[in-house]
Amino acid sequence: MLLGPIQTSPDPWTAAQTRDLRPLAPEPRQTPRGRHAQLLQIAAARRLRCVERSGVGRAEDADYWKAVAPSAVFKAVELRAGEDFAALPN
């Protein structure tokens, strides 16, 4: 049985091939410290959105974003108080 030549340098993947593999990629495991940082980033983005909305004269939207920003901070505080959250080394 004769086989064809073996390709030694593979062609780079196309965007379509990469897109097809995304559902098969494992979900990244988020650490408690990473989740804490993400929650603080969400709170900061909500505060910035509040400032942006009030700057364009949309007071009702600004009030909403100002009201929901602390919820992410409270979640971050709860996460930090848990025993899974490791302290930074001195």
GUKOLVEX-788391 format. One record per residue: residue in three letters; x, y, z of N, C-alpha, C in turn; residue number from 0. Coordinates in nm, 2 decimals. Example, Ala and Ser with C-alpha at 12.3 -4.5 7.8 and 13.67 -1.06 7.14 Angstrom:
BEGIN
<r type="ala" n_x="1.32" n_y="-0.57" n_z="0.78" ca_x="1.23" ca_y="-0.45" ca_z="0.78" c_x="1.32" c_y="-0.33" c_z="0.78" seq="0"/>
<r type="ser" n_x="1.28" n_y="-0.22" n_z="0.71" ca_x="1.37" ca_y="-0.11" ca_z="0.71" c_x="1.29" c_y="0.00" c_z="0.79" seq="1"/>
//
This chain:
BEGIN
<r type="met" n_x="0.08" n_y="-0.12" n_z="0.00" ca_x="0.00" ca_y="0.00" ca_z="0.00" c_x="0.09" c_y="0.12" c_z="0.00" seq="0"/>
<r type="leu" n_x="0.07" n_y="0.21" n_z="-0.09" ca_x="0.14" ca_y="0.33" ca_z="-0.11" c_x="0.07" c_y="0.45" c_z="-0.04" seq="1"/>
<r type="leu" n_x="0.14" n_y="0.53" n_z="0.03" ca_x="0.08" ca_y="0.64" ca_z="0.09" c_x="0.14" c_y="0.77" c_z="0.03" seq="2"/>
<r type="gly" n_x="0.06" n_y="0.87" n_z="0.03" ca_x="0.11" ca_y="1.00" ca_z="-0.03" c_x="0.22" c_y="1.06" c_z="0.06" seq="3"/>
<r type="pro" n_x="0.27" n_y="1.17" n_z="0.01" ca_x="0.38" ca_y="1.24" ca_z="0.09" c_x="0.32" c_y="1.29" c_z="0.22" seq="4"/>
<r type="ile" n_x="0.40" n_y="1.29" n_z="0.33" ca_x="0.36" ca_y="1.34" ca_z="0.46" c_x="0.39" c_y="1.49" c_z="0.46" seq="5"/>
<r type="gln" n_x="0.30" n_y="1.57" n_z="0.50" ca_x="0.32" ca_y="1.71" ca_z="0.50" c_x="0.39" c_y="1.74" c_z="0.63" seq="6"/>
<r type="thr" n_x="0.51" n_y="1.81" n_z="0.62" ca_x="0.59" ca_y="1.83" ca_z="0.74" c_x="0.56" c_y="1.97" c_z="0.80" seq="7"/>
<r type="ser" n_x="0.52" n_y="2.06" n_z="0.73" ca_x="0.48" ca_y="2.20" ca_z="0.79" c_x="0.33" c_y="2.22" c_z="0.76" seq="8"/>
<r type="pro" n_x="0.26" n_y="2.21" n_z="0.86" ca_x="0.11" ca_y="2.23" ca_z="0.85" c_x="0.08" c_y="2.38" c_z="0.81" seq="9"/>
<r type="asp" n_x="-0.02" n_y="2.39" n_z="0.73" ca_x="-0.07" ca_y="2.53" ca_z="0.70" c_x="-0.13" c_y="2.59" c_z="0.82" seq="10"/>
<r type="pro" n_x="-0.12" n_y="2.72" n_z="0.83" ca_x="-0.19" ca_y="2.79" ca_z="0.95" c_x="-0.34" c_y="2.77" c_z="0.94" seq="11"/>
<r type="trp" n_x="-0.40" n_y="2.77" n_z="1.06" ca_x="-0.54" ca_y="2.74" ca_z="1.06" c_x="-0.62" c_y="2.87" c_z="1.01" seq="12"/>
<r type="thr" n_x="-0.73" n_y="2.84" n_z="0.95" ca_x="-0.81" ca_y="2.95" ca_z="0.90" c_x="-0.90" c_y="2.99" c_z="1.01" seq="13"/>
<r type="ala" n_x="-0.96" n_y="3.11" n_z="1.00" ca_x="-1.05" ca_y="3.16" ca_z="1.10" c_x="-1.17" c_y="3.07" c_z="1.11" seq="14"/>
<r type="ala" n_x="-1.22" n_y="3.01" n_z="1.01" ca_x="-1.33" ca_y="2.92" ca_z="1.01" c_x="-1.30" c_y="2.79" c_z="1.09" seq="15"/>
<r type="gln" n_x="-1.18" n_y="2.74" n_z="1.07" ca_x="-1.15" ca_y="2.62" ca_z="1.15" c_x="-1.13" c_y="2.65" c_z="1.30" seq="16"/>
<r type="thr" n_x="-1.08" n_y="2.77" n_z="1.33" ca_x="-1.07" ca_y="2.81" ca_z="1.47" c_x="-1.21" c_y="2.83" c_z="1.53" seq="17"/>
<r type="arg" n_x="-1.30" n_y="2.89" n_z="1.46" ca_x="-1.44" ca_y="2.91" ca_z="1.51" c_x="-1.51" c_y="2.77" c_z="1.53" seq="18"/>
<r type="asp" n_x="-1.48" n_y="2.67" n_z="1.44" ca_x="-1.54" ca_y="2.54" ca_z="1.46" c_x="-1.49" c_y="2.47" c_z="1.59" seq="19"/>
<r type="leu" n_x="-1.37" n_y="2.50" n_z="1.63" ca_x="-1.32" ca_y="2.44" ca_z="1.75" c_x="-1.35" c_y="2.51" c_z="1.88" seq="20"/>
<r type="arg" n_x="-1.40" n_y="2.63" n_z="1.88" ca_x="-1.43" ca_y="2.70" ca_z="2.00" c_x="-1.53" c_y="2.63" c_z="2.09" seq="21"/>
<r type="pro" n_x="-1.64" n_y="2.56" n_z="2.04" ca_x="-1.73" ca_y="2.49" ca_z="2.14" c_x="-1.66" c_y="2.37" c_z="2.21" seq="22"/>
<r type="leu" n_x="-1.55" n_y="2.32" n_z="2.15" ca_x="-1.48" ca_y="2.21" ca_z="2.21" c_x="-1.38" c_y="2.25" c_z="2.31" seq="23"/>
<r type="ala" n_x="-1.34" n_y="2.37" n_z="2.32" ca_x="-1.24" ca_y="2.42" ca_z="2.41" c_x="-1.29" c_y="2.41" c_z="2.55" seq="24"/>
<r type="pro" n_x="-1.21" n_y="2.37" n_z="2.65" ca_x="-1.25" ca_y="2.36" ca_z="2.78" c_x="-1.27" c_y="2.50" c_z="2.84" seq="25"/>
<r type="glu" n_x="-1.37" n_y="2.51" n_z="2.93" ca_x="-1.40" ca_y="2.64" ca_z="3.00" c_x="-1.28" c_y="2.67" c_z="3.09" seq="26"/>
<r type="pro" n_x="-1.23" n_y="2.79" n_z="3.09" ca_x="-1.12" ca_y="2.83" ca_z="3.18" c_x="-1.17" c_y="2.83" c_z="3.32" seq="27"/>
<r type="arg" n_x="-1.09" n_y="2.78" n_z="3.42" ca_x="-1.13" ca_y="2.78" ca_z="3.56" c_x="-1.09" c_y="2.91" c_z="3.62" seq="28"/>
<r type="gln" n_x="-1.19" n_y="2.98" n_z="3.67" ca_x="-1.16" ca_y="3.11" ca_z="3.73" c_x="-1.13" c_y="3.10" c_z="3.88" seq="29"/>
<r type="thr" n_x="-1.02" n_y="3.16" n_z="3.92" ca_x="-0.98" ca_y="3.16" ca_z="4.06" c_x="-1.07" c_y="3.26" c_z="4.14" seq="30"/>
<r type="pro" n_x="-1.08" n_y="3.24" n_z="4.27" ca_x="-1.15" ca_y="3.34" ca_z="4.35" c_x="-1.09" c_y="3.48" c_z="4.33" seq="31"/>
<r type="arg" n_x="-0.96" n_y="3.49" n_z="4.32" ca_x="-0.90" ca_y="3.62" ca_z="4.31" c_x="-0.93" c_y="3.68" c_z="4.17" seq="32"/>
<r type="gly" n_x="-0.94" n_y="3.60" n_z="4.07" ca_x="-0.98" ca_y="3.65" ca_z="3.94" c_x="-1.12" c_y="3.69" c_z="3.93" seq="33"/>
<r type="arg" n_x="-1.21" n_y="3.62" n_z="4.00" ca_x="-1.35" ca_y="3.65" ca_z="4.00" c_x="-1.37" c_y="3.79" c_z="4.08" seq="34"/>
<r type="his" n_x="-1.29" n_y="3.80" n_z="4.19" ca_x="-1.30" ca_y="3.93" ca_z="4.26" c_x="-1.26" c_y="4.05" c_z="4.18" seq="35"/>
<r type="ala" n_x="-1.15" n_y="4.03" n_z="4.10" ca_x="-1.11" ca_y="4.14" ca_z="4.01" c_x="-1.21" c_y="4.17" c_z="3.90" seq="36"/>
<r type="gln" n_x="-1.27" n_y="4.06" n_z="3.85" ca_x="-1.38" ca_y="4.08" ca_z="3.75" c_x="-1.50" c_y="4.15" c_z="3.81" seq="37"/>
<r type="leu" n_x="-1.54" n_y="4.12" n_z="3.93" ca_x="-1.65" ca_y="4.19" ca_z="3.99" c_x="-1.62" c_y="4.34" c_z="4.01" seq="38"/>
<r type="leu" n_x="-1.50" n_y="4.37" n_z="4.05" ca_x="-1.46" ca_y="4.51" ca_z="4.07" c_x="-1.46" c_y="4.58" c_z="3.93" seq="39"/>
<r type="gln" n_x="-1.42" n_y="4.51" n_z="3.83" ca_x="-1.41" ca_y="4.57" ca_z="3.70" c_x="-1.56" c_y="4.60" c_z="3.65" seq="40"/>
<r type="ile" n_x="-1.65" n_y="4.51" n_z="3.68" ca_x="-1.79" ca_y="4.53" ca_z="3.64" c_x="-1.84" c_y="4.65" c_z="3.71" seq="41"/>
<r type="ala" n_x="-1.81" n_y="4.67" n_z="3.84" ca_x="-1.86" ca_y="4.78" ca_z="3.92" c_x="-1.81" c_y="4.91" c_z="3.86" seq="42"/>
<r type="ala" n_x="-1.68" n_y="4.91" n_z="3.83" ca_x="-1.62" ca_y="5.03" ca_z="3.77" c_x="-1.68" c_y="5.07" c_z="3.63" seq="43"/>
<r type="ala" n_x="-1.71" n_y="4.97" n_z="3.55" ca_x="-1.77" ca_y="4.99" ca_z="3.42" c_x="-1.91" c_y="5.05" c_z="3.44" seq="44"/>
<r type="arg" n_x="-1.99" n_y="5.00" n_z="3.54" ca_x="-2.12" ca_y="5.05" ca_z="3.57" c_x="-2.11" c_y="5.20" c_z="3.61" seq="45"/>
<r type="arg" n_x="-2.01" n_y="5.23" n_z="3.69" ca_x="-2.00" ca_y="5.37" ca_z="3.74" c_x="-1.96" c_y="5.46" c_z="3.62" seq="46"/>
<r type="leu" n_x="-1.88" n_y="5.41" n_z="3.53" ca_x="-1.84" ca_y="5.49" ca_z="3.41" c_x="-1.96" c_y="5.51" c_z="3.32" seq="47"/>
<r type="arg" n_x="-2.04" n_y="5.41" n_z="3.31" ca_x="-2.17" ca_y="5.42" ca_z="3.23" c_x="-2.26" c_y="5.52" c_z="3.29" seq="48"/>
<r type="cys" n_x="-2.26" n_y="5.53" n_z="3.42" ca_x="-2.35" ca_y="5.63" ca_z="3.49" c_x="-2.30" c_y="5.77" c_z="3.45" seq="49"/>
<r type="val" n_x="-2.17" n_y="5.79" n_z="3.46" ca_x="-2.12" ca_y="5.92" ca_z="3.42" c_x="-2.15" c_y="5.96" c_z="3.27" seq="50"/>
<r type="glu" n_x="-2.13" n_y="5.85" n_z="3.19" ca_x="-2.15" ca_y="5.87" ca_z="3.05" c_x="-2.30" c_y="5.91" c_z="3.02" seq="51"/>
<r type="arg" n_x="-2.39" n_y="5.84" n_z="3.08" ca_x="-2.53" ca_y="5.86" ca_z="3.06" c_x="-2.58" c_y="6.00" c_z="3.11" seq="52"/>
<r type="ser" n_x="-2.52" n_y="6.04" n_z="3.23" ca_x="-2.56" ca_y="6.17" ca_z="3.28" c_x="-2.50" c_y="6.28" c_z="3.19" seq="53"/>
<r type="gly" n_x="-2.39" n_y="6.25" n_z="3.13" ca_x="-2.32" ca_y="6.35" ca_z="3.04" c_x="-2.41" c_y="6.38" c_z="2.92" seq="54"/>
<r type="val" n_x="-2.48" n_y="6.28" n_z="2.87" ca_x="-2.56" ca_y="6.30" ca_z="2.75" c_x="-2.71" c_y="6.33" c_z="2.79" seq="55"/>
<r type="gly" n_x="-2.73" n_y="6.36" n_z="2.91" ca_x="-2.87" ca_y="6.40" ca_z="2.95" c_x="-2.97" c_y="6.29" c_z="2.97" seq="56"/>
<r type="arg" n_x="-2.92" n_y="6.17" n_z="3.00" ca_x="-3.02" ca_y="6.06" ca_z="3.02" c_x="-3.02" c_y="6.03" c_z="3.17" seq="57"/>
<r type="ala" n_x="-3.08" n_y="6.11" n_z="3.25" ca_x="-3.08" ca_y="6.10" ca_z="3.39" c_x="-3.14" c_y="5.96" c_z="3.44" seq="58"/>
<r type="glu" n_x="-3.24" n_y="5.91" n_z="3.38" ca_x="-3.30" ca_y="5.79" ca_z="3.42" c_x="-3.21" c_y="5.67" c_z="3.40" seq="59"/>
<r type="asp" n_x="-3.13" n_y="5.67" n_z="3.29" ca_x="-3.03" ca_y="5.57" ca_z="3.27" c_x="-2.92" c_y="5.58" c_z="3.37" seq="60"/>
<r type="ala" n_x="-2.87" n_y="5.70" n_z="3.39" ca_x="-2.76" ca_y="5.73" ca_z="3.49" c_x="-2.80" c_y="5.68" c_z="3.63" seq="61"/>
<r type="asp" n_x="-2.93" n_y="5.71" n_z="3.67" ca_x="-2.97" ca_y="5.67" ca_z="3.80" c_x="-2.97" c_y="5.52" c_z="3.81" seq="62"/>
<r type="tyr" n_x="-3.01" n_y="5.45" n_z="3.71" ca_x="-3.01" ca_y="5.30" ca_z="3.71" c_x="-2.87" c_y="5.25" c_z="3.73" seq="63"/>
<r type="trp" n_x="-2.78" n_y="5.29" n_z="3.64" ca_x="-2.64" ca_y="5.24" ca_z="3.65" c_x="-2.57" c_y="5.28" c_z="3.78" seq="64"/>
<r type="lys" n_x="-2.61" n_y="5.39" n_z="3.84" ca_x="-2.56" ca_y="5.43" ca_z="3.97" c_x="-2.61" c_y="5.34" c_z="4.08" seq="65"/>
<r type="ala" n_x="-2.73" n_y="5.30" n_z="4.06" ca_x="-2.80" ca_y="5.21" ca_z="4.16" c_x="-2.74" c_y="5.07" c_z="4.16" seq="66"/>
<r type="val" n_x="-2.71" n_y="5.01" n_z="4.04" ca_x="-2.67" ca_y="4.88" ca_z="4.03" c_x="-2.52" c_y="4.85" c_z="4.05" seq="67"/>
<r type="ala" n_x="-2.44" n_y="4.96" n_z="4.05" ca_x="-2.29" ca_y="4.94" ca_z="4.06" c_x="-2.26" c_y="4.88" c_z="4.20" seq="68"/>
<r type="pro" n_x="-2.32" n_y="4.92" n_z="4.31" ca_x="-2.28" ca_y="4.86" ca_z="4.44" c_x="-2.30" c_y="4.71" c_z="4.45" seq="69"/>
<r type="ser" n_x="-2.40" n_y="4.66" n_z="4.37" ca_x="-2.42" ca_y="4.52" ca_z="4.38" c_x="-2.30" c_y="4.43" c_z="4.35" seq="70"/>
<r type="ala" n_x="-2.22" n_y="4.47" n_z="4.25" ca_x="-2.10" ca_y="4.40" ca_z="4.21" c_x="-2.00" c_y="4.41" c_z="4.32" seq="71"/>
<r type="val" n_x="-1.99" n_y="4.53" n_z="4.39" ca_x="-1.90" ca_y="4.55" ca_z="4.49" c_x="-1.93" c_y="4.46" c_z="4.61" seq="72"/>
<r type="phe" n_x="-2.06" n_y="4.45" n_z="4.64" ca_x="-2.10" ca_y="4.37" ca_z="4.76" c_x="-2.07" c_y="4.22" c_z="4.73" seq="73"/>
<r type="lys" n_x="-2.09" n_y="4.18" n_z="4.61" ca_x="-2.06" ca_y="4.04" ca_z="4.57" c_x="-1.91" c_y="4.02" c_z="4.59" seq="74"/>
<r type="ala" n_x="-1.83" n_y="4.12" n_z="4.55" ca_x="-1.68" ca_y="4.10" ca_z="4.56" c_x="-1.64" c_y="4.10" c_z="4.71" seq="75"/>
<r type="val" n_x="-1.71" n_y="4.18" n_z="4.79" ca_x="-1.68" ca_y="4.17" ca_z="4.94" c_x="-1.71" c_y="4.04" c_z="5.00" seq="76"/>
<r type="glu" n_x="-1.83" n_y="3.98" n_z="4.96" ca_x="-1.87" ca_y="3.85" ca_z="5.01" c_x="-1.77" c_y="3.74" c_z="4.96" seq="77"/>
<r type="leu" n_x="-1.72" n_y="3.75" n_z="4.84" ca_x="-1.62" ca_y="3.66" ca_z="4.79" c_x="-1.49" c_y="3.67" c_z="4.86" seq="78"/>
<r type="arg" n_x="-1.45" n_y="3.79" n_z="4.89" ca_x="-1.33" ca_y="3.81" ca_z="4.97" c_x="-1.33" c_y="3.76" c_z="5.11" seq="79"/>
<r type="ala" n_x="-1.45" n_y="3.76" n_z="5.17" ca_x="-1.47" ca_y="3.71" ca_z="5.31" c_x="-1.47" c_y="3.56" c_z="5.32" seq="80"/>
<r type="gly" n_x="-1.49" n_y="3.49" n_z="5.21" ca_x="-1.50" ca_y="3.35" ca_z="5.21" c_x="-1.36" c_y="3.28" c_z="5.24" seq="81"/>
<r type="glu" n_x="-1.37" n_y="3.16" n_z="5.28" ca_x="-1.24" ca_y="3.09" ca_z="5.31" c_x="-1.16" c_y="3.04" c_z="5.19" seq="82"/>
<r type="asp" n_x="-1.23" n_y="3.04" n_z="5.07" ca_x="-1.16" ca_y="3.01" ca_z="4.95" c_x="-1.06" c_y="3.11" c_z="4.90" seq="83"/>
<r type="phe" n_x="-1.08" n_y="3.24" n_z="4.95" ca_x="-1.00" ca_y="3.35" ca_z="4.90" c_x="-0.87" c_y="3.35" c_z="4.98" seq="84"/>
<r type="ala" n_x="-0.76" n_y="3.32" n_z="4.90" ca_x="-0.63" ca_y="3.31" ca_z="4.97" c_x="-0.57" c_y="3.45" c_z="4.99" seq="85"/>
<r type="ala" n_x="-0.50" n_y="3.47" n_z="5.10" ca_x="-0.44" ca_y="3.60" ca_z="5.12" c_x="-0.31" c_y="3.61" c_z="5.04" seq="86"/>
<r type="leu" n_x="-0.27" n_y="3.73" n_z="5.01" ca_x="-0.15" ca_y="3.75" ca_z="4.94" c_x="-0.03" c_y="3.73" c_z="5.03" seq="87"/>
<r type="pro" n_x="0.08" n_y="3.68" n_z="4.98" ca_x="0.20" ca_y="3.66" ca_z="5.07" c_x="0.26" c_y="3.79" c_z="5.11" seq="88"/>
<r type="asn" n_x="0.32" n_y="3.80" n_z="5.23" ca_x="0.38" ca_y="3.92" ca_z="5.28" c_x="0.52" c_y="3.94" c_z="5.22" seq="89"/>
//
